[in-house]
Amino acid sequence: MRFGSNKASQESGATTGGTESILCAIKTAKTSARDKRGDSKFHGNIIAAETAHPAFRKSCELMDIEIRKFPVKDFRADPAALEAAIDENTFMIIGSAPCFPYGVVDPIEELSEVALRHDLWLHVDACVGGYMLPFTEELGQKIPVWDFRVPGVASISADLHKFGYAPKPASTVFFRSQEHAKHLIFFYNEWPSGLYAMATVVGTRPGGGVAGVWATLHALGHEGYLDVTRRLLDLIARYKEGIEAIPGLKVIDDPQLAIIAFTSDEVDLLETAGGDLGASSLRVFWHITLPLIAPGVAGAALFVFTLSMDEFLITYFVSGQRGTLTMYIWSLMKDGIGPRINALASLLFAVSFLILIVGGWLTRNAGQTAR
């Protein structure tokens, strides 16, 4: 898998998850900046929108790097605000494809112009969209250019265990060129056993994740991914229509992928979700998995949500400052939908899982019979 037109020159590596992929990208950019500056003690700063994943802050704390956050404009990274935060110690800027809170793709082409103008490393966090965006675009949906087709993009993180449908743990980090990627590798030779080299954070790791990725990629193939994406896009469109049809709710902006953010002008989502949970805890997150689940689950979930609208009991995850309820269509009901409908959520999951097993068995046997 490669992203963009320069496929021959790209370098990539397998990691255990999006956090490790992001950490690897930041480590690589920092080492590159140290080499450019001739300063082995340089720490510097990176700049990211407030919608950037917390893994960026975690990585910066681990590597003693300052991270500067700036507000979004129309739910996307604002290139002007980002550029205003740059100083002589900035070495990296961040874009998301899409961002987790709103499910929209940042203006990567405009961020690229900023990166090229200031000679900065631009990383695109496509942990959610990396293995869905190419097929979405191939199916004819208009998607902002986000990958190595944009000249300023230096690295991309993309999770295989999200919309690559591989078992966890499985993620990838891509670099524009070998010149970029060479700064990722850790070399050590100051001990009796000779050269030690490692390209990721984790040393020894289970091989099951890699085997799972190989099996998933070969089982689905290009046409399989297209088919799954086509069905998922149809499901997402139905969800958006269903949410808009519920009095008091509205979808935020126009999410094109599998994260849908919605809010209300009539209901105080924060208050009904459990009151004041702190300055950084105002958005409610509803986690659902639907990509490969029977389509009927979507209608059932929307029906349940309509029934509970009077009290708004979807309470599990809350963060942010706008009372925005966000639904991720990738983690089916494992966290529940709220105290009163947890049992129903579990039942829906069990039924859906049973449908998958029976459907898979019938399909396999039908195929064997046909042969």
C-alpha positions in Angstrom: 0.0 0.0 0.0 1.3 3.4 -1.0 -0.2 6.9 -0.8 0.1 9.3 -3.7 2.0 9.4 -6.9 5.6 8.9 -5.7 5.0 5.2 -4.7 8.5 4.0 -5.8 10.3 6.3 -3.4 8.2 5.9 -0.3 9.3 4.1 2.8 7.0 2.6 5.4 7.1 0.6 8.7 4.7 -1.5 10.7 3.8 -0.5 14.3 1.5 -1.6 17.1 -1.0 1.2 16.7 -1.6 4.8 15.9 0.2 6.2 18.9 3.4 4.4 18.0 3.1 5.5 14.4 2.7 9.1 15.5 5.5 8.8 18.0 7.8 7.4 15.3 6.9 10.3 12.9 7.6 12.9 15.6 10.9 11.2 16.6 11.9 11.1 12.9 11.1 14.8 12.4 12.9 15.8 15.5 16.1 13.8 14.6 15.9 15.4 11.1 15.7 18.8 12.6 18.7 18.1 14.8 20.7 17.1 11.8 19.7 20.2 9.9 20.5 22.5 12.7 23.7 20.7 13.8 22.3 20.7 17.3 22.1 17.2 19.0 20.3 18.8 22.0 17.5 20.6 20.1 14.0 19.9 21.3 11.9 22.5 19.6 8.1 22.6 19.2 5.4 21.3 17.0 2.1 22.9 16.1 -1.3 21.2 15.8 -4.9 22.1 15.8 -7.0 21.5 19.0 -8.6 18.6 17.2 -5.3 16.7 16.8 -5.2 13.3 18.5 -3.9 13.2 22.1 -1.2 10.9 21.0 0.7 14.0 19.7 0.7 15.5 23.2 1.7 12.1 24.7 4.6 11.8 22.3 5.8 15.3 23.0 5.8 14.7 26.7 7.9 11.5 26.2 10.4 13.4 24.1 10.4 16.8 25.9 8.9 18.7 23.0 6.6 21.7 23.3 3.3 21.2 21.5 1.3 24.4 20.6 -2.4 24.0 20.0 -4.5 26.5 17.9 -8.2 26.8 17.4 -10.0 25.4 14.4 -12.0 27.3 11.8 -15.1 25.6 10.4 -14.1 22.5 12.4 -10.8 22.2 10.5 -7.2 23.2 11.1 -6.8 26.9 10.3 -3.6 27.5 8.2 -3.4 31.2 9.2 -3.7 30.4 12.9 -1.1 27.7 12.5 1.3 29.9 10.7 1.0 32.6 13.3 2.2 30.2 16.0 5.4 29.3 14.2 8.7 30.5 15.6 12.4 29.7 15.1 12.1 26.5 17.2 9.2 25.0 15.2 10.1 21.9 13.3 6.8 20.1 12.6 3.2 20.9 11.9 0.2 18.5 12.0 -2.9 17.8 9.8 -5.6 15.2 10.3 -7.4 13.1 7.7 -9.9 13.1 9.3 -9.8 14.6 12.8 -11.4 12.5 15.5 -13.8 15.1 17.0 -15.7 16.1 13.7 -14.8 13.5 11.1 -13.6 16.1 8.5 -10.3 16.3 6.6 -8.0 19.3 7.4 -6.9 21.5 4.4 -3.7 19.5 3.8 -2.8 21.4 0.6 -2.9 24.7 2.5 -0.9 23.3 5.4 1.6 22.1 2.9 2.1 25.6 1.6 2.9 26.7 5.1 5.3 23.8 5.6 7.1 24.5 2.4 7.3 28.2 3.1 8.9 27.6 6.5 10.8 24.4 5.7 8.9 22.4 8.2 7.9 18.7 8.5 4.2 18.2 7.8 2.7 15.0 9.2 -0.8 13.8 8.2 -2.5 11.8 10.9 -4.7 9.4 8.8 -5.0 6.7 11.5 -8.8 6.7 10.9 -8.9 7.5 7.2 -5.7 6.1 5.7 -7.2 2.8 4.6 -10.6 4.2 3.7 -9.9 7.5 1.9 -8.3 5.9 -1.2 -11.3 3.7 -1.8 -13.7 6.4 -1.0 -12.1 8.6 -3.6 -12.0 5.7 -6.1 -15.7 5.3 -5.6 -16.2 8.9 -6.8 -16.7 10.8 -3.6 -15.0 14.2 -3.6 -12.2 14.1 -1.0 -9.7 16.8 -0.3 -6.2 15.7 -1.4 -4.4 14.6 1.7 -1.5 12.2 0.9 1.9 12.4 -0.8 0.4 14.0 -3.9 0.7 17.1 -1.7 4.3 18.1 -2.0 4.8 19.3 1.6 3.6 16.0 3.2 6.6 14.3 4.8 4.9 11.5 6.7 1.5 9.8 7.2 0.2 7.5 10.0 -2.6 5.0 9.1 -4.1 2.3 11.2 -4.7 -1.1 9.7 -6.8 -2.2 12.7 -9.4 0.5 11.9 -10.6 0.6 8.4 -8.0 -1.8 7.2 -10.1 -4.3 9.1 -7.1 -6.1 10.5 -7.0 -7.5 14.0 -5.2 -5.3 16.7 -2.5 -4.3 17.0 -1.6 -3.1 13.6 -0.7 0.3 12.2 1.7 1.8 9.7 3.8 4.9 9.3 4.8 6.1 5.8 7.6 8.5 4.8 7.9 10.5 1.6 11.3 9.1 0.8 14.2 7.1 2.2 15.9 10.4 3.0 13.0 11.2 5.4 12.8 7.7 6.8 16.4 7.3 7.6 16.0 9.5 10.7 13.6 7.0 12.3 16.2 4.3 12.9 17.8 4.1 16.3 21.4 3.0 16.1 23.6 2.0 19.1 27.1 0.5 19.0 28.6 1.4 22.4 28.3 -2.0 24.1 30.2 -5.3 23.8 27.6 -7.0 21.4 28.1 -4.8 18.4 25.6 -2.7 16.4 22.0 -2.6 17.6 19.4 -1.0 15.3 15.7 -0.6 15.6 13.2 1.2 13.4 10.2 1.4 15.8 9.6 2.0 19.5 8.8 -1.5 20.4 11.6 -4.1 20.1 10.3 -7.7 20.5 6.6 -7.9 19.7 3.9 -10.5 19.0 3.8 -11.7 15.4 0.1 -12.3 15.4 -0.8 -8.7 14.4 1.5 -8.9 11.3 0.1 -12.3 10.4 -3.5 -10.9 10.8 -2.7 -8.0 8.5 -1.3 -10.2 5.8 -4.3 -12.5 6.0 -6.8 -9.6 5.9 -5.1 -7.8 3.0 -5.0 -11.0 0.9 -8.5 -12.1 1.9 -10.2 -8.8 1.0 -7.9 -7.6 -1.8 -8.6 -4.4 -3.8 -12.1 -5.3 -4.8 -13.0 -6.5 -1.3 -11.9 -3.1 0.2 -13.9 -1.3 -2.5 -17.0 -3.3 -1.7 -16.7 -2.9 2.1 -16.2 0.9 1.6 -19.1 1.2 -0.7 -21.4 -0.5 1.8 -20.0 1.6 4.7 -20.5 4.8 2.8 -24.1 3.8 2.2 -24.5 3.1 5.9 -23.0 6.4 6.9 -25.3 8.3 4.6 -28.3 6.5 6.2 -27.0 7.4 9.6 -26.7 11.0 8.7 -30.2 11.1 7.3 -31.5 9.3 10.4 -29.9 11.7 12.7 -31.2 14.7 10.8 -34.7 13.2 10.9 -34.6 13.2 14.8 -36.2 16.5 16.1 -33.6 18.6 17.9 -30.5 17.0 16.3 -28.3 18.1 13.4 -25.1 16.8 11.9 -22.1 19.0 12.2 -20.6 20.1 8.8 -20.5 17.4 6.2 -18.5 14.4 7.5 -17.4 12.2 4.6 -16.0 9.3 6.4 -16.9 7.1 9.3 -17.0 9.7 12.1 -20.2 11.6 12.4 -20.5 14.6 14.8 -23.9 15.9 15.7 -25.3 18.5 18.1 -28.5 20.2 19.1 -29.8 23.7 19.4 -32.7 22.5 21.6 -31.0 20.0 24.0 -28.0 20.8 26.3 -26.0 17.8 25.6 -23.5 18.5 28.4 -26.2 18.8 31.0 -28.2 15.8 29.9 -25.1 13.7 29.6 -24.3 14.1 33.3 -23.5 17.7 34.1 -20.2 19.6 34.3 -17.3 17.1 33.9 -14.6 19.7 33.8 -13.3 22.3 31.3 -11.9 19.7 29.0 -14.9 17.3 29.2 -17.8 18.6 27.3 -18.2 16.5 24.2 -20.1 13.2 24.3 -18.7 10.4 22.3 -20.9 7.4 21.2 -18.8 4.5 20.0 -20.4 2.1 17.5 -19.0 -0.5 15.1 -20.9 -0.9 11.9 -18.5 -1.4 8.9 -19.0 -5.1 8.6 -22.2 -5.5 10.7 -25.6 -6.2 9.3 -27.3 -3.0 8.0 -30.3 -3.6 10.2 -28.3 -2.7 13.2 -28.1 0.9 12.0 -31.9 1.3 12.0 -32.2 -0.4 15.4 -29.6 1.9 16.9 -31.2 5.0 15.5 -34.6 3.7 16.8 -33.1 3.2 20.3 -31.5 6.6 20.1 -34.9 8.2 19.2 -36.5 6.5 22.2 -33.9 7.8 24.6 -33.8 11.4 23.2 -36.1 12.8 25.9 -33.4 12.2 28.5 -30.3 11.9 26.3 -28.7 9.0 28.2 -25.8 8.5 25.9 -23.2 9.4 28.4 -20.0 7.4 28.2 -17.3 9.6 26.8 -17.3 13.4 27.3 -14.6 15.9 26.2 -14.2 19.3 24.6 -16.1 22.6 25.0 -19.1 22.6 22.6 -21.6 20.1 23.9 -21.1 18.1 20.6 -22.2 14.5 20.6 -19.8 12.5 18.3 -20.4 9.0 16.9 -17.6 6.9 15.8 -18.8 4.1 13.5 -16.0 1.7 14.2 -16.2 0.4 17.7 -19.6 -1.3 18.1 -21.2 -0.7 21.4 -18.3 -2.2 23.3 -18.5 0.8 25.6 -22.2 0.8 25.8 -24.7 3.5 24.9 -25.7 4.5 28.4 -27.0 2.8 31.5 -30.6 2.2 30.4 -29.8 0.8 26.9 -26.6 -1.1 27.7 -28.4 -4.4 27.7 -30.1 -3.7 24.4 -26.7 -2.6 22.9 -25.2 -5.9 24.1 -28.1 -7.8 22.6 -27.8 -6.0 19.2 -24.1 -6.8 19.2 -24.7 -10.5 20.0 -27.4 -10.8 17.3 -25.1 -9.0 14.7 -22.2 -11.3 15.6 -24.5 -14.3 15.2 -25.6 -13.0 11.8 -22.0 -12.6 10.7 -21.1 -16.2 11.8 -24.2 -17.8 10.2 -23.9 -15.6 7.1 -20.2 -16.5 6.7 -21.0 -20.2 7.1 -23.8 -20.1 4.6 -21.7 -18.1 2.1 -18.8 -20.5 2.4 -21.0 -23.6 2.0 -22.9 -22.0 -0.9 -19.5 -21.4 -2.6 -18.4 -24.9 -2.1 -21.7 -26.2 -3.4 -21.4 -24.0 -6.5 -17.9 -25.4 -7.2 
